[in-house]
Amino acid sequence: MSSTSNSTDDENNTNSSSSSSSSSTQSSSLSGIVGFLTTEAVIVGVIIFYFVYGGVILYDCKIAQSNVLPHDINCEPYTEHQSKISPILTNIFIHSGEPDVSMKLQIPYKNNQKNTIIDLLRKYKSSPYSSNTGNFFAAIIDDLLSFNYSWLTNVLNLLNNLPEILILLLGPLIVNVVAVVMFIFEHFYFMYLWFANMDWFYKDKKNVTTQNKNGMTKVRATWDNMSFYELFDLYWAFVMVCIFTVLFFIILIAFPVVIPIIPLFTMCWARISLLGYKGIINKNNTLIGVGTIIKNVFKYYKITFMVVLTILTALNAFTKLGPVAGAAFAVVVVLMMFFGSVFKDKPEPDLTPLVSSDQADRLCVPKQKYGFFETAFRCFFGLQHGGKELVKDLKTVGKVMQKNSNIMSQTPSPIQTQPSPILPPNTNSNTNSNANSNANSNANSNTK
């Protein structure tokens, strides 16, 4: 009886252990499948986002090649100096062959002249309600935006010389790395601009009224440098310079987190504003945006997309489901490559031979730009042109004093009631000489 009971217990233990092991195997396989699907969803989302970002970078490279970004602080839209940009065609969605062909994209400047913040700041500077302090901050934002558009134009135009597939795959990484470096440098540039734009405190505002063809009047503010003899205004400007200098160091020491706000805003705005640029593809009259380019990226680079997705999915299958499932997935992918249509590319019409990848020429005749030392000199002394302006002011003072002295000399004295007779020139001298000669002749005759 005891032996029979022992054998029964052993069988029960065996059955329980086998059932527990099978249940653990099922739970582990189920968790592996769940982990595979979760990771796969993340992989697909990341790849889609990366290719979307790559399409944005590709479109930005064509914008930089067209040279339409507002990177010159001395030209429009910052000032009234117009820029002349030669229109060019750019290559996009290149197909290798004999010869290489591509679609053509044009970024017309006339359709991309709207700059919301820059236009708003320019209108504020010329409005009759503008002030020195407001123009001071507006000038800083303008300079920071110009700086961001400048490095974006240079970096993206340099990136445009790479093969298109590398722009899609490496462009987002390169642009992000450069953006981090530029953001660090932009902090120091912001500190410099804080002092360099203090010459706005040495400017006087004059409201000028103009009338258009319809008879409507418009008041426009013009800003000129203070004259050398406006001592009170110069003194008050110097006080403002001292106040903002102390304010800068207070913010830098007590509230350093405030410093990155303006550089971060200008960099993000410059980067996002590129999404609003419009283009014309294959000489079509319809304007297209970045969305059309992103859609065509998935159309013309679907093979690249599927290859990247396949490699990462295979690695995910080997990791989460084991080597057997990973090998089976690899076999399925190989069969799809040979017999499926997903990995086959179809030639597109409207493809023409490649054009030059040189950047478009941009011509503008700006005002004179000053260096650091002359800017610092203008900042503290309010002289827009250094010594030339000082000489000009001194000449102005001399002319005013000379004019006043002439007026004083022409004013009649209160003691003098009768004006003195005005004789012809040299009349007295001739009369005296004739009288002297007659007297001498009479004296000589009497002597004889």
C-alpha positions in Angstrom: 0.0 0.0 0.0 2.8 2.4 0.8 4.6 1.7 -2.4 1.4 2.3 -4.4 0.8 5.6 -2.7 4.3 6.7 -3.3 4.1 6.0 -7.0 0.9 7.9 -7.2 2.4 10.9 -5.5 5.4 10.8 -7.9 3.0 10.8 -10.9 1.1 13.7 -9.5 4.3 15.7 -8.9 5.4 14.9 -12.4 2.2 16.1 -13.9 2.1 19.2 -11.8 5.7 20.1 -12.8 5.0 19.5 -16.5 1.9 21.6 -16.4 3.7 24.4 -14.6 6.6 24.3 -17.1 4.2 24.4 -20.0 2.3 27.3 -18.5 5.5 29.2 -17.9 6.6 28.5 -21.5 3.3 29.8 -22.7 3.5 32.9 -20.6 7.1 33.6 -21.6 6.2 33.2 -25.3 3.2 35.4 -24.8 5.3 38.1 -23.1 7.8 37.7 -26.0 5.1 38.4 -28.6 3.8 41.4 -26.6 7.3 42.7 -26.3 7.9 42.2 -30.0 4.8 44.0 -31.0 5.4 46.9 -28.6 9.0 47.3 -29.8 7.9 47.0 -33.4 5.3 49.8 -33.0 8.0 52.0 -31.5 10.4 51.2 -34.4 7.8 52.0 -37.0 6.9 55.3 -35.4 10.6 56.3 -35.0 11.4 55.4 -38.6 8.4 57.3 -40.0 9.2 60.4 -37.9 12.9 60.2 -39.0 12.0 60.0 -42.7 9.5 62.9 -42.2 12.3 64.9 -40.6 14.6 63.9 -43.4 12.1 65.2 -46.0 12.0 68.5 -44.1 15.8 68.7 -44.2 15.8 67.9 -47.9 13.3 70.7 -48.6 15.3 73.1 -46.4 18.4 72.3 -48.4 16.7 73.4 -51.6 15.5 76.6 -49.8 19.1 77.3 -48.8 20.3 76.7 -52.3 17.7 79.2 -53.6 19.2 81.8 -51.1 15.8 83.3 -50.1 16.2 83.2 -46.3 16.4 86.7 -44.7 20.0 86.4 -43.4 21.3 89.9 -44.3 20.5 92.3 -41.5 21.2 95.3 -43.8 18.7 94.3 -46.5 15.0 93.6 -46.7 12.9 92.6 -44.8 15.0 94.2 -42.0 15.4 97.5 -43.9 14.1 99.0 -47.1 17.1 98.0 -49.2 15.7 95.5 -51.7 17.5 92.2 -52.5 17.8 90.9 -56.1 17.9 87.1 -56.2 18.4 85.2 -59.4 15.8 82.5 -59.7 17.2 79.0 -60.1 16.0 75.4 -60.5 17.1 72.8 -57.9 17.4 69.0 -58.3 15.1 66.9 -56.1 14.3 63.1 -56.1 17.3 62.2 -58.2 17.2 58.9 -60.2 20.5 57.4 -61.2 21.0 56.4 -64.8 22.6 57.5 -68.0 22.4 60.4 -67.5 21.2 61.1 -64.0 17.7 62.7 -64.0 15.6 64.4 -61.4 12.5 66.5 -60.8 13.0 70.3 -60.7 12.0 72.5 -57.7 12.0 76.3 -57.7 11.6 78.4 -54.6 10.3 81.8 -55.9 11.4 84.8 -53.8 8.3 86.8 -54.6 6.1 84.1 -53.0 8.2 83.9 -49.8 8.6 87.5 -48.8 6.3 87.4 -45.8 8.2 87.3 -42.5 5.7 87.7 -39.6 8.0 88.7 -36.7 10.5 90.7 -38.8 7.8 92.6 -40.6 6.1 93.3 -37.2 9.4 94.6 -35.7 10.1 96.8 -38.8 6.7 98.3 -38.7 7.1 99.0 -35.0 10.4 100.8 -35.5 8.8 103.2 -38.0 5.6 103.7 -36.0 5.0 107.0 -34.2 4.5 105.0 -31.0 7.9 103.4 -31.0 10.5 104.1 -28.3 14.2 103.8 -27.7 13.8 100.9 -25.3 11.4 99.1 -27.6 13.7 99.5 -30.6 16.6 98.3 -28.5 14.9 95.0 -27.9 13.6 94.8 -31.5 17.1 95.3 -32.8 18.4 92.4 -30.6 15.7 90.1 -31.9 16.4 91.1 -35.5 20.1 90.4 -35.1 19.5 87.0 -33.6 17.0 86.1 -36.3 19.5 87.2 -39.0 22.2 85.1 -37.2 20.0 82.0 -37.2 19.0 82.4 -40.9 22.7 82.9 -41.8 24.0 79.7 -40.2 20.9 77.7 -41.5 21.6 79.0 -45.1 25.3 78.1 -44.9 24.9 74.7 -43.3 22.0 73.6 -45.4 23.6 74.8 -48.6 26.7 72.8 -47.7 24.6 69.8 -46.9 22.9 70.1 -50.2 26.1 69.0 -52.0 25.8 65.5 -50.4 24.0 62.7 -52.2 20.3 62.9 -51.6 20.1 59.6 -49.8 22.7 60.8 -47.3 20.7 64.0 -46.8 17.7 61.9 -45.8 19.7 59.6 -43.5 22.3 61.9 -42.0 20.8 65.3 -42.5 18.7 65.3 -39.3 21.6 64.3 -37.2 24.0 66.8 -38.7 21.5 69.7 -38.4 20.7 68.9 -34.8 24.4 68.7 -33.8 25.1 72.0 -35.5 22.0 73.6 -33.8 23.2 72.6 -30.4 26.6 74.2 -31.1 25.0 77.4 -32.5 22.6 77.6 -29.5 25.6 77.7 -27.2 27.4 80.3 -29.3 24.2 82.3 -29.6 24.2 83.0 -25.8 27.5 84.9 -26.1 26.2 86.7 -29.2 23.1 87.8 -27.3 25.4 89.2 -24.6 27.3 91.1 -27.2 24.2 92.4 -28.8 22.9 93.7 -25.5 25.7 96.3 -25.4 26.1 96.8 -29.2 22.5 97.9 -29.7 22.6 100.5 -26.9 23.2 103.1 -29.5 19.4 103.2 -29.8 19.5 105.2 -26.6 21.4 107.9 -28.5 18.8 108.4 -31.2 16.0 111.1 -31.5 12.6 110.3 -33.0 11.0 112.6 -35.6 7.5 111.9 -36.8 7.2 112.7 -40.6 3.7 113.0 -42.2 3.4 111.8 -45.7 0.4 111.8 -48.1 -0.4 109.1 -50.6 -2.1 109.4 -54.0 -5.5 108.9 -52.4 -5.0 111.9 -50.1 -4.6 109.8 -47.0 -2.0 110.9 -44.5 0.4 108.6 -42.8 2.7 109.4 -39.9 6.1 107.6 -40.0 8.8 107.8 -37.4 12.4 108.5 -38.4 15.3 108.0 -36.0 18.4 110.2 -36.3 21.5 110.4 -34.1 21.6 113.0 -31.3 23.6 116.1 -32.1 26.7 116.8 -30.1 25.3 119.9 -28.6 22.1 118.2 -27.1 23.8 117.8 -23.8 20.7 116.9 -21.8 19.6 114.2 -24.2 23.1 112.8 -24.3 23.2 112.8 -20.5 19.9 110.9 -20.3 21.0 108.4 -22.9 24.2 107.8 -20.9 22.0 107.2 -17.8 19.9 104.6 -19.7 23.1 102.9 -20.9 24.3 102.6 -17.2 20.9 101.3 -16.1 20.8 98.6 -18.8 24.4 97.6 -18.1 23.6 97.1 -14.4 20.4 95.3 -15.3 22.3 92.9 -17.5 24.6 91.8 -14.8 21.8 91.5 -12.3 20.0 89.1 -14.7 23.2 87.3 -15.4 24.0 86.7 -11.8 20.6 86.5 -10.1 18.4 85.1 -12.9 20.7 83.3 -15.4 17.7 81.1 -16.6 16.3 84.3 -18.3 19.3 84.6 -20.6 18.5 81.6 -22.9 14.8 82.6 -23.4 15.3 85.1 -26.3 18.0 83.0 -28.1 15.8 79.9 -27.8 12.8 81.7 -29.2 14.6 83.1 -32.2 16.3 79.8 -33.0 13.0 77.9 -32.8 11.2 80.5 -34.8 13.8 80.6 -37.6 13.7 76.8 -37.8 9.9 76.5 -37.8 9.5 79.4 -40.3 11.1 77.3 -43.0 8.1 75.0 -43.0 6.0 77.9 -44.4 8.1 78.4 -47.6 6.4 77.5 -50.9 7.8 76.1 -54.1 7.0 75.1 -57.7 7.8 71.6 -58.8 8.4 70.8 -62.5 7.4 74.3 -63.7 3.8 73.7 -62.5 1.9 76.9 -61.6 0.6 75.3 -58.4 2.5 76.2 -55.3 3.5 73.2 -53.1 4.7 73.1 -49.5 6.8 70.8 -47.4 3.9 68.3 -47.1 4.2 67.5 -50.8 7.9 66.8 -50.4 7.4 64.6 -47.4 4.7 62.6 -49.3 7.0 62.2 -52.2 9.8 61.0 -50.0 7.8 58.0 -49.0 7.0 57.5 -52.7 10.4 57.8 -54.2 12.4 56.3 -51.3 10.1 53.5 -50.3 12.9 51.0 -50.9 15.2 52.8 -48.5 12.3 53.0 -46.0 11.5 49.2 -46.3 15.2 48.2 -46.0 15.7 50.2 -42.8 12.4 48.9 -41.4 13.2 45.3 -42.4 16.7 45.3 -40.7 15.3 46.7 -37.5 12.4 44.4 -37.5 14.6 41.4 -38.0 16.8 42.4 -35.1 13.7 42.9 -33.0 12.5 39.4 -33.9 15.8 37.8 -33.0 15.8 39.6 -29.7 12.2 39.1 -28.6 11.1 35.9 -30.3 14.3 33.9 -30.6 16.5 32.7 -33.4 13.9 30.5 -35.1 11.4 33.3 -35.5 14.1 35.7 -36.6 15.3 33.3 -39.3 11.7 32.7 -40.5 11.2 36.4 -40.8 14.4 36.8 -42.7 13.3 34.1 -45.2 10.0 35.9 -45.7 11.7 39.2 -46.4 14.0 37.6 -49.0 11.1 36.2 -50.8 9.4 39.6 -50.8 12.5 41.2 -52.2 12.5 38.9 -55.2 8.8 38.4 -55.9 7.0 41.3 -54.2 6.4 44.8 -55.5 7.2 46.6 -52.3 11.0 46.6 -53.0 10.6 47.5 -56.7 11.0 51.1 -57.9 9.0 52.4 -60.8 10.4 55.1 -63.1 8.6 58.4 -63.0 7.8 60.7 -65.9 8.7 64.4 -66.0 12.4 63.7 -65.1 15.0 65.9 -66.8 18.9 65.9 -66.6 20.5 67.4 -63.6 21.1 71.2 -63.3 23.8 73.0 -61.3 23.8 72.7 -57.5 25.4 76.2 -57.1 23.7 78.6 -54.7 21.6 81.4 -56.2 23.2 84.9 -56.5 21.9 87.5 -54.1 22.6 91.2 -54.6 21.9 94.0 -52.1 23.6 97.3 -51.5 23.4 97.7 -47.7 24.4 100.5 -45.4 27.8 100.5 -43.8 28.3 97.9 -41.0 30.6 98.5 -38.1 33.0 96.4 -36.1 33.1 95.7 -32.4 35.3 98.6 -31.3 33.5 101.2 -33.3 30.2 99.8 -32.1 31.4 100.1 -28.5 32.5 103.7 -29.2 29.1 104.5 -30.7 27.4 102.8 -27.8 28.9 105.0 -25.1 29.3 108.3 -27.0 26.3 108.1 -29.3 28.5 108.8 -32.4 27.1 106.9 -35.4 30.2 107.4 -37.6 33.0 107.9 -35.1 35.1 111.0 -35.6 33.3 112.0 -38.8 30.1 112.6 -36.9 32.0 114.6 -34.2 33.5 116.9 -36.9 30.1 117.3 -38.5 28.6 118.3 -35.2 31.4 120.7 -34.5 30.9 122.3 -37.9 27.1 122.6 -37.2 27.8 124.3 -33.9 30.2 126.7 -35.6 27.6 127.5 -38.3 25.0 128.2 -35.7 27.3 130.5 -33.7 28.3 132.3 -36.8 24.7 132.8 -37.8 23.9 134.2 -34.4 26.8 136.6 -34.5 25.7 137.8 -37.9 22.3 138.5 -36.6 23.6 140.3 -33.6 25.9 142.5 -35.8 23.0 143.4 -38.1 20.7 144.4 -35.2 20.6 148.3 -34.7 21.8 149.7 -31.4 19.1 151.4 -29.2 21.3 154.5 -28.8 21.7 155.0 -32.5 18.5 156.9 -33.7 19.7 158.0 -37.1 21.2 155.6 -39.5 24.6 156.5 -40.7 24.8 157.6 -44.4 25.9 155.0 -46.7 28.6 156.2 -49.1 29.9 154.6 -52.2 32.9 152.5 -51.8 36.2 154.5 -51.6 34.4 157.9 -51.8 35.9 159.2 -48.6 39.4 158.1 -49.5 39.1 159.7 -52.9 37.7 163.0 -51.5 40.4 163.2 -48.9 43.1 162.6 -51.4 41.8 165.3 -53.8 41.5 167.8 -50.9 45.0 167.1 -49.8 46.3 167.6 -53.3 44.5 170.9 -53.7 45.8 172.1 -50.4 49.3 171.3 -51.3 49.0 173.0 -54.7 47.7 176.2 -53.0 50.5 176.2 -50.5 53.1 175.9 -53.2 51.5 178.8 -55.1 51.5 181.0 -52.0 55.1 180.2 -51.4 56.1 181.3 -54.9 
